[in-house]
């Protein structure tokens, strides 16, 4: 019987060691699972924050695009006015002939343009250049004089003022379109960059989730191994209790006593033996 007790004690020590290893592995894996869960939670929070930022930039972009469309509409409206008023100015000038003996403005401008071209493209002596510049100044003065004469007509003056205002407004709205379009493009680029970051974070969260599931599965397996080993230790404790003189319950029925050689062989093979088997072995009277 001493050999049987020693074998039971050896088995119990092995089961205790296996239970300790399984528990240590379970605790380590559970710690990894907690770390993975925390990382996943942080990543999901970051996804939520970045998505919110991206949506805010999208709203700003959309609002700016609405402003761009309105600025374009105003620009086109003032461009039409500018063009129409320009045509009216030209029509007024054509319908008001110069003073008697005065050269028409269109001819003065043509002559001035020809002299400017000659000044830029022809090699002139000092005296020639001086006379050319004086003639250009004379033409410019004559043009201004006729413009001043033309402005004395209230209708012409009113049209010229409206023409200048239309040009200013058209230029202002054109500049506004550019400013708003650039701002909308910046918002769009920022939004796209944030959504790309969100996509990267989602892939990261998926990877962490897969790791979490894998580690938790291994932790559950280790826990089941720990429980199984503990249960086996408890069974061996019962056998040791019986082997050291503990009584079996009266309800156990008598069976043919096993031989100690068979009992030890079963233990060494790792097979299950019951307390009843051990008690029957004791009843056989073997030492």
C-alpha positions in Angstrom: 0.0 0.0 0.0 3.0 2.3 0.6 3.8 2.2 -3.1 0.3 3.2 -4.0 0.3 6.1 -1.5 3.7 7.3 -2.9 2.3 7.1 -6.5 -0.8 9.0 -5.5 1.3 11.7 -3.8 3.5 11.9 -6.9 0.4 12.2 -9.1 -1.0 14.9 -6.8 2.2 16.9 -7.0 2.2 16.7 -10.8 -1.4 17.8 -10.9 -0.7 20.7 -8.5 2.2 21.8 -10.7 0.0 21.6 -13.8 -2.7 23.6 -12.1 -0.2 26.3 -11.1 1.2 26.5 -14.6 -2.3 26.7 -16.1 -3.3 29.4 -13.6 -0.1 31.4 -14.3 -0.7 31.1 -18.0 -4.4 32.1 -17.6 -3.5 35.2 -15.5 -0.8 36.3 -18.0 -3.2 35.9 -20.9 -6.0 37.7 -19.0 -3.6 40.5 -18.4 -2.8 40.6 -22.1 -6.5 40.6 -22.9 -7.1 43.5 -20.5 -4.3 45.5 -22.2 -5.7 44.7 -25.6 -9.2 45.7 -24.5 -7.8 49.0 -23.1 -5.9 49.7 -26.4 -9.1 48.9 -28.4 -11.1 51.3 -26.2 -8.5 54.1 -26.7 -8.5 53.5 -30.4 -12.3 53.6 -30.6 -12.3 56.8 -28.6 -9.8 58.3 -31.1 -11.9 57.1 -34.0 -14.9 58.9 -32.5 -12.9 62.1 -32.0 -11.3 62.1 -35.5 -14.6 61.3 -37.1 -16.2 64.2 -35.3 -13.4 66.5 -36.5 -13.8 65.3 -40.0 -17.5 65.9 -40.0 -17.0 69.4 -38.7 -14.6 70.2 -41.5 -17.0 68.7 -44.0 -19.8 71.0 -42.7 -17.4 74.0 -43.0 -16.5 73.0 -46.5 -20.1 72.6 -47.6 -21.0 76.0 -46.1 -18.0 77.6 -47.9 -19.1 76.0 -51.1 -22.5 77.6 -50.7 -20.8 80.9 -50.2 -18.6 80.3 -53.3 -21.7 79.7 -55.4 -23.3 82.9 -54.2 -20.1 84.9 -54.8 -19.9 83.5 -58.3 -23.5 84.5 -58.9 -22.7 88.1 -57.8 -19.5 88.2 -59.8 -21.4 87.1 -62.9 -24.1 89.7 -62.2 -21.6 92.5 -61.9 -19.6 91.3 -64.9 -22.8 91.6 -67.0 -23.4 95.1 -65.6 -19.8 96.1 -66.2 -20.0 94.8 -69.8 -23.3 96.5 -70.5 -22.2 99.8 -69.0 -19.0 99.6 -71.0 -21.0 99.3 -74.2 -23.1 102.2 -73.1 -20.0 104.4 -72.5 -18.7 103.5 -76.0 -22.1 104.2 -77.5 -22.2 107.7 -75.8 -18.8 108.5 -77.0 -19.6 107.5 -80.6 -22.8 109.6 -80.5 -21.0 112.7 -79.3 -18.7 114.0 -82.0 -15.6 116.0 -80.9 -15.5 119.8 -81.0 -15.2 121.4 -84.4 -11.8 120.8 -85.7 -10.8 118.3 -82.9 -9.4 114.9 -83.8 -11.7 112.0 -82.7 -10.5 110.2 -79.6 -10.3 106.8 -81.4 -7.8 108.3 -83.8 -5.8 110.0 -81.0 -5.5 106.6 -79.2 -4.5 104.9 -82.4 -1.7 107.4 -83.0 -0.6 107.2 -79.3 -0.4 103.4 -79.5 1.7 103.6 -82.7 4.1 106.1 -81.1 4.5 103.9 -78.0 5.3 100.9 -80.2 7.8 102.9 -82.1 9.4 104.1 -78.9 9.9 100.6 -77.7 11.1 99.0 -80.9 13.1 101.7 -82.7 16.7 103.0 -82.0 16.3 106.8 -81.7 18.8 109.6 -81.2 18.4 111.8 -78.2 16.6 114.5 -80.1 14.3 112.0 -81.9 13.3 110.4 -78.6 12.7 113.8 -77.0 10.4 114.8 -79.8 8.6 111.5 -79.7 7.9 111.7 -76.0 6.6 115.3 -76.4 4.3 114.1 -79.1 3.0 111.2 -76.9 2.4 113.7 -74.1 0.5 116.0 -76.5 -1.7 113.1 -77.6 -2.4 112.0 -74.0 -3.4 115.6 -73.1 -5.7 115.8 -76.0 -7.4 112.5 -75.0 -7.8 113.7 -71.5 -9.2 117.0 -72.7 -11.8 115.3 -74.8 -12.7 113.0 -71.9 -13.2 116.0 -69.7 -15.4 117.6 -72.3 -17.4 114.4 -72.5 -17.9 114.2 -68.7 -19.5 117.5 -68.7 -22.6 115.8 -70.1 -24.5 114.5 -66.9 -25.7 111.3 -68.6 -22.1 110.5 -69.6 -20.8 111.2 -66.1 -23.5 109.1 -64.5 -22.8 106.2 -66.9 -19.0 106.4 -66.3 -19.5 106.4 -62.5 -21.8 103.3 -62.8 -19.2 101.7 -65.1 -16.4 102.3 -62.5 -18.6 100.9 -59.7 -19.5 97.8 -61.7 -15.9 97.2 -62.4 -15.0 97.6 -58.7 -17.8 95.2 -57.6 -16.9 92.6 -60.2 -13.3 92.6 -59.1 -14.3 92.5 -55.4 -16.6 89.4 -56.0 -14.0 87.8 -58.1 -11.4 88.1 -55.3 -14.0 86.8 -52.9 -14.6 83.7 -55.0 -10.9 83.0 -54.9 -10.7 83.4 -51.1 -13.7 81.2 -50.4 -12.7 78.5 -52.9 -9.2 78.3 -51.3 -10.8 78.1 -47.8 -13.2 75.4 -49.0 -10.3 73.4 -50.5 -8.3 73.6 -47.2 -11.3 72.3 -45.3 -11.7 69.5 -47.9 -8.1 68.5 -47.7 -8.2 68.5 -43.9 -11.4 66.4 -43.9 -9.8 63.9 -46.3 -6.7 63.6 -44.2 -8.8 63.0 -41.1 -10.9 60.3 -42.8 -7.7 58.6 -43.9 -6.5 58.6 -40.3 -9.9 57.2 -39.2 -9.5 54.4 -41.8 -6.1 53.6 -40.4 -7.4 53.6 -36.8 -10.3 51.3 -37.8 -7.8 48.8 -39.3 -5.8 49.0 -36.1 -8.9 48.5 -34.0 -9.8 45.4 -36.1 -6.3 44.0 -35.5 -6.5 44.6 -31.8 -10.0 43.0 -31.7 -8.6 39.9 -33.4 -5.7 39.8 -31.0 -8.1 40.2 -28.1 -10.3 37.3 -29.2 -7.3 35.1 -29.8 -5.8 35.9 -26.4 -9.1 35.5 -24.6 -9.7 32.1 -26.2 -6.3 30.9 -25.0 -7.0 32.3 -21.5 -10.3 30.4 -21.4 -8.5 27.2 -22.5 -5.9 27.8 -19.7 -8.6 28.4 -17.2 -10.3 25.1 -18.2 -7.0 23.3 -17.9 -6.5 24.9 -14.4 -10.0 23.8 -13.3 -9.4 20.3 -14.7 -6.1 19.9 -12.8 -7.7 21.2 -9.6 -10.5 18.7 -9.9 -8.0 15.9 -10.5 -6.0 17.1 -7.4 -9.2 16.8 -5.3 -9.9 13.3 -6.6 -6.3 12.3 -5.7 -6.8 13.9 -2.2 -9.8 11.7 -1.7 -7.8 8.6 -2.7 -5.0 9.6 -0.4 -7.5 10.1 2.4 -8.8 6.6 1.8 -5.4 5.1 1.4 -4.3 6.5 4.8 -7.2 4.9 6.6 -10.3 6.9 5.8 -13.6 5.0 5.8 -15.7 4.6 2.7 -19.4 5.4 2.9 -21.7 2.5 3.8 -23.5 2.9 0.5 -20.5 1.7 -1.4 -21.1 -1.9 -2.6 -18.5 -4.6 -2.3 -16.6 -5.5 -5.4 -13.9 -7.9 -6.1 -10.7 -6.5 -4.6 -8.2 -5.3 -7.2 -4.6 -6.4 -7.1 -2.1 -3.7 -6.1 0.0 -4.4 -9.2 -3.1 -3.6 -11.4 -3.9 -0.6 -9.2 -0.4 0.9 -9.6 -0.3 0.2 -13.3 -3.5 2.1 -13.8 -2.1 5.0 -11.7 1.2 5.2 -13.7 -0.8 5.1 -17.0 -2.7 8.1 -15.8 -6.0 6.2 -15.7 -8.8 7.2 -13.3 -9.0 5.1 -10.1 -11.8 5.5 -7.6 -11.7 5.8 -3.8 -13.7 2.5 -3.8 -11.0 0.8 -5.8 -8.4 1.9 -3.2 -10.7 0.8 -0.2 -11.2 -2.6 -1.8 -7.4 -2.9 -2.2 -7.1 -2.2 1.5 -9.7 -4.8 2.3 -7.6 -7.4 0.4 -5.1 -7.2 3.2 -2.2 -6.3 1.1 0.5 -4.2 2.8 
